[in-house]
Amino acid sequence: MIRVMARAQLNPGDTKGECYLRTGGEAARMIAEGRLMTAACFKWNHNVFLYYECMAEEHPPQALLPQAEDALVDWPGQA
């Protein structure tokens, strides 16, 4: 079991990005395929937190939410 935690911020005023995150992206498919055990995404203000558990190999956050990248910015203080 490989546990992954990721964080980012939504671009201010980007409602499309927030709506996409609510769909869960590819997480349900990856769980059904046995690639993930669980996945959860939480939002607080503009902060987004992603937690998921990979079964055999680690998958990058982009694999779960491939269309989210344009809606996200780096966490403050990190590049």
Helices and strands as residue ranges (DSSP letters): E 2-10, H 15-23, H 27-32, E 36-44, E 47-54, H 61-64, G 69-71, E 72-73
